[in-house]
Amino acid sequence: MTNSSKAAKLSEAHDAHADHPSFVAHHFDTPVQQFDAAKLGMWVFIATEILMFGGLFVAYGLFRGEEPSVFVAAHHELNKTMGALNTVVLLFSSLTAALAVRSAQVGKKNLTSAYLVITLVCACVFLVVKYFEYTHKIHEGFLPGRYFGHPNFDLNQIAHWEAPLPARANVFFGLYFMMTGLHGLHVLIGMSILGWVLWRNIRGDFSKEYFTAVDLGALYWHLVDLVWIYLFPLLYLIG
């Protein structure tokens, strides 16, 4: 190969590298291809998450079908006001997460950060409310399995229902703690993801051309919101 041929190839390689944005991984040809691949990967991941929660929803349906009166009695021990508050908080946080994506798309860095901060604050409010719910249940002895009941309380006295709270209510509270606890874990994971996205946005990693992490982080947060939209009526409202 002559020196002129080598120089031509090096020039072509340099031009190709110059046309390849720094935020695009080397194995992708275009930003659009990278974004589509990342979005598809996130949707596949979300599908697996829905399958996991789906198993718990099926378990809830089976146990409720076997002992409907027990579930009706037990669900009255949940604080519907706190549950409704958390529903409103998560719905609002989904709105701010979507607005963060829109702000990133139009290159408004500061506004993107503001919406992400609001989303994280809403997540903190959700967890604080859930903390008070959990502490009340633990204090009253409404726990899963063999831990159900409290040595200092009589279930006949503390149950706000016409009949004494059945001992089999431990099944309901087992599902309650499993489903809301798993959801709470996803809230913490979502906060970690959005916190990382916020840090990168403050650092200036995103622009009109590249906002994939903001979009995917918000998509995960919408999953968190969606799961709670099903948990709230199933556990708190359906009697």
N, C-alpha and C positions, 0 to 999 in steps of 0.2 A: 504494500500500500504506500502510495506516494505521500509526501508531506502535505501536499495540497488537499488530498482526500481526507487525511487525518484531521486537518484543520477544518474542513467542511463538516465532518461528523461532530467534532467538538463544538462547532458553532451551532449545529442543529440541536445538540443535547442541551447547550446553554439556553437556547431560545425556548426549548420545551420546558426547562426548569423555571425560566422566567414567567411562563404562562401558567405555572402550577402554583396556586396560592399557598402560603405557608401553613394555613389552617387545614388544608386538605392532606390527608394521609397519603403516603406514597403509592399505596395499592388502589387508590381511587383516581379516576381520570378527571372528574369534575366535582365541584361542590354539590351539585344537585344529586349526583350519584351517591356521594357520601351521606348526604342528608336522608335520602330515601332508604339506604341500607340501615342507617341508625334507627330510623323511625320504624322500619319493619322489625328490627331486632327488639325494640321496646314493646311493640304490639304482641310479639310472640311471648315475651316475658310476662306481660300483663295477662295473657291468656292462661299461662301456668298459675299465676296468682289467683285468678278467678276459679280455676279448677280446685285449688287448695281450699279456698273459702267455700266453694260449692259443696265439698264434702261435709263441712260443718253445718251448712244449711240443710243438707239432706238428713244429717243426724238430728237436727232440731225438729224437722218435720216428722221423722219416725217416732221420736220420743213423745212429741206432743200428740201424735195420733194415738199412741197407746194410753196416755194419761192426760187427757185434755183438762180435766178439772184441777189437777195439780198445777199445771202451767198457768191456768187462769188465776188461781189463788196466789201463786208465787210472783207473778208479774206485777201485782199490785204493790209489792214491796219496793219496786224500783221508782226512783224519783223522776217522774215524767217531765217536770219543769227543767231539771238539769239536762235530761236527754234532749229536750227541745232546744235548749240554749246551745248545746254542743252541735246540734244539727244546723242551726242558723250560723254559728261560727264557722263550721266547715264549708257551708255553701258560700258564705262571703269570701272565705279564703280561696275557694276555687275561682271565684270571680277575679280576685286580685292576682292569682297565678296566671290566669288567661290574659289579664291586662299587662302583666310583666312580659309575656311573650310578644304581645302586640307592640309594646314599647321597644323591645329589642329589635323587632322587625323593621321599625322605622328609625333605628339608631339613637333613641333617646336613653342614653346610659343612666343618667341620674333618676329618671322616672322608673326605669326598670328596677333599679336598686330599691327605690321607695316601695314599689309594689311587692317585691320579694320580702322586704322587711315586714310589711303588713301581714303577708301570708305567714311568716314565721311567728309573729306575735299572736295571730289567731290560733296557730298550732299550740303555742304555749298555754293560751287560755283553755283550749280543749283539754289538755293534759291536767291542768289545775282542777278543772271541774271534775274530771274523771278521778283524780286523787281523792277529792272529798266524797265522791260516790263510793269508792272502794273502802275508804276508812270507815264510813258508816256501815257498810255491809259487814266488814270484819268485826266491828264493835258489836253489832247485833247478832253475830254468829251465823249469818247467811253465807255459808261457805260450801265448797264442793265436797262431795263424797262423805267420808266418815267424819270430816271436820264440821259438818253441819250442826248447828245448835251451839249454844253458849252456856257454860255452867252457871252463870249469874242471871240467866233469863229463862222465862217460861215461854215456849213458842205460842201457847194459848193466849198469853198476855200481849206479846209484841206483834202478833199478826193483825193487820188491819183488814180483816175479812170476817165474814159471818161465822165461819167454822175455823177451828184451829188449823194452823199451817201444817200440812202433812209432812211427815218426815221425808217422803219421796221428793219433796221440793228441792232436795240436794241435787237432783238431776238437772233441774232448771238452772240453779245457780252454778253448777259445774259448766254448763253450756254458756252461761252468761260470762263467767270469768274467762273461759277459753276463747270465746269469739271476740269479746271486747278487748281482752288482753292481747290477742294476736293483732287485732286492729291497732291497738295502742303502740305495739312494736313497729308496725308499718308507719305510724305517725312519726315516731322517732327516726326511722330510716329516711322518711321523706324530708324531715327537718334537716338531717345531715346532708342530703342531696341538695336541697335548696340553699343551705348555708354555703356549700361548696360553689354552687352556681353564683351566689351573691358575691363571694370572694373573687371569683374569676371576673365577674362583671365590673367590680370596683377596680380590678387590675387592668381592665381595658381589653379583655380577650375577645369581646363580642362586638359585632357591627351589623350593618344591614345585610352584609354578605354572609355572615357566619353567626348564627344564634342557636345552633343545634342543641347545645346543652340546656339552654333555657327552655326550649320547646319540650325536650324529653323530661326534664325535671318537673315541669308543669303537668305533663301527661301522667307521670307517676302520681302526682298529688291528686289529680282527678280520680285516679283509682281509689285512693284513700277515702275521698269524699263519697264515691259511688258505693263502696262497701258499707259505709256508715248509713247511707240512705236506706239500705235494706235492713241493717241491724236495728235501727231505731224503731220502726214499726213492729218488727218481729218480736223484739224483747220488751218494749215499753208500752205498745198500744194495743196489740191484738189480744183481746181477752175472751 
